[in-house]
Amino acid sequence: MDQRPVLSSPRPAPALGQRQIGRYLVDQGLLRPRDLLNALVMQKSWDAPLGQILIAEGLVREEDVLEAVAQQHGLYRVDLADTPPDPALFGLAAPETWLKLRAVPWMRIGQMLAVATARPDRLEDIATALPNAPQLLAVVASETEILDNIAAQGAGHLGRRAETRVPDHYSSRTLQTLRRWGLLAATLVMIALLVVLFWAPQAAGLGLCLLALATLVPVTGLKLAAFALQIFGRLHDAAPDDPAETPKEARLPRISMLVPLFHETEIASTLVARLQAVKYPRALLEVALVLEEKDTVTRATLQALDLPEWMRVVQVSDTGPLTTKPRALNYALDFCEGDIIGVWDAEDAPAPDQLYVIAKRFAHAGPDVACLQGMLDYYNPRSNWMSRCFSIEYAGWWRILLPGLQRMRLVLPLGGARHCFSGGEYWRRWGAGTRTT
């Protein structure tokens, strides 16, 4: 039997008026006036709603803020676990559209469509995205419940979209059509080499040596030029490498960090502890721990941990044979809301002030700068001989060669992690800057 409430109109409670959530919480004895003043001061320099700041700082519970939002706008507060949305309404828009709106269609009420959202002030944006929908009515629900519901209903579509998110002319998946001809060509080349080696081994050996020199010499020359430019360029730099101070009126941006995980049972708890050591306003930070649907081992490990509110698990639906990091990142991308979107790996130990540095760099970067690559180092350089060798190689690559290539205005390769893209729309347009393989 359907237990959903029958609604005919918004609740008759008087709206509190805009920007009065804090006063409601104080009047209800849920928030101290001093804490409200501190949160209002934070809001002046943080690009985040007041309610989100209060929750992230641990000053009030999410349930209390949602009730205050419902009272503020004179709306109903619903629990999507008790009264789940009508699945027949989900097809009114694509799953990625619901994710972008942070809303989900809940139920029809007469001639109106009730949409669950944690931000009823964005109802106009929802109406714009649904031009053919009936008159809309907002109901207040938890954003976590909304995202979980969208992920459950749109898993298949989002999984297939992740595999084809990058356009064909940018993706390596189109190379699969050439695989048969590539194998044939490689086979013919190998046969030709064997014939030449059999009939003229000395000439073949000399030719291979010359070919190796022809490829190694230019690369070595490029590295030497980058080394020289970086060493001598830094000696003549007129100003330090750090950008100027950020204007006081500038507001810190919202940052979303993706952390793809796969069979990470031993490092998962250590990773969560390292991420909690990152110093950045929690109201402006969201960390998505990206798991494959079939990775039950890592999921069980994370379920045993007490994850903070700003850290959520995004489960990549298992809709095809691909289980790759690019596909997982493409899938999780729509769940991010940040102005800056970045990637960390499971074994990373980010510097505590890294996100402040990134925000500061982007604030002073030109319009042509779309990505920042963080410098990578080994945190165990003295563990053994092998780790020392890796540390030396990384120091040379990240501190000398790549900065030298940057001085030469050449294309810079991105590392596997610790890179951040400015503007979530840039990432969403180009499929997380990755190639689906």
Steps between C-alpha positions, in 0.01 A plus 500: 500500500632844408584688820600829334336810640232668293600862450287768341702813566813619679483491880321805638789591730614860448829538317780647708638713219831470324825469697316432830610138548749599766239691700264200490772268631588744778135542600460123516802471729692300239772759439680745722496867385880511519529203264255663259710817490815299432325314218383827345859628507614180325232542234648835396816326376360156414284425197253283694146528641465574871333168574782308335756689706315422823484130417862477384625673813304259718288777654162346412364177356398470137147410608469828688619704201260320265211570735605865515511516119152349481372755753676783318321430172178360641559156346461136599796303636507145358709192572582319176573179688147487641324645196720427196450691175269367233733320250259574215592870526876456481497495119387862481870589469831321456673377819789741445248786494357396838855476635580849379181636655555303822131410485275202422130485403307376802130463413208660321259705708199572287624708208832576671832317505670484840880506471722406795793733554718628781514844335145622429644839404614329179146404395518747211806320362311170520206650314734630229653154455152343473317725252230239425432402861183606683501764770768419755481476876814460709525269799807496723712184522855404591750547218663167587167322460440681172838400354459140617159482334629642171793258504265206556250595231751621240783252556474334159484825305781662696719191460460492123551875480828473689636263234423736213528838669809609306419570132619233256765720341663551842462145631720195449195272500467557123839335455336166567358506149858509369623219724477232230697705249748600770570137589546416134742790448698410814523138386632603158759734659621224733533256209696760301734561795563130546580462129743793509665370818545157342644619167697807617544496880776763512313748284181438699679555833658822373164623377334432834779684685463802271124495553550496878742794477258690277234479770716538811714796394211747444337397829826541687556839336153612602563395860834681509341817362221482758757441775707800394200731467367406841834530681608829343148636473440472873824688565367796301138492612402850611225382732432190707297221346208548740215716367403829656265517792137430423273804542317500832161529330561181299299197618651155525366266229331166552736208424405143411768230519459157340681204655463184287542180703516136397577214741653744750441313824829575675537867412136616520504590869839671466372695200197631689726615784728681252206673332367618836836670559446726196434857615217655301153617606284189520201692368694554175648153468349178372702182458354221288640154574431328168440124524408237244168329566668159514772618741330369812827474691579873494135587564496285813819669620352849454171403664694414814639855508323811627517719190447874551207680338716653226631160389264270307523168316405499132434151366568449131233278346616179336338536158768360270835325471704813570644551848742786452604805694395744221152345488467525879604867493259577217218334694569688824540834325127578495484451877742792552391859550835673541634801313832312500512124448810293567632147539689328779619140497450256786867510598524881499580700811397858405676792663265654760489838321486359146142608425566854624796518261286371213224753567757778518668393175175489307399839641807656337521281189406627157190387310711256297595295808260208534705258713757505778730201554621445853861408570546136601753377755564173681422515871734205576824604324724334761319169538729306267718527192206467262301780662810724485529438124133581447531814713797623295317431173186678618699799628673539166180463300268721707744764623732541200380352172128584507558861617761529225252378239253752634754777447535377139123534455466133404215260571524357852392142574268450796587259776269224613358713782529829685373709212208740529284651230353846532126508455286191527343575161842462332532150636142408420544619142815300433429191705741553791792559266557126462484244226273200541706192415 
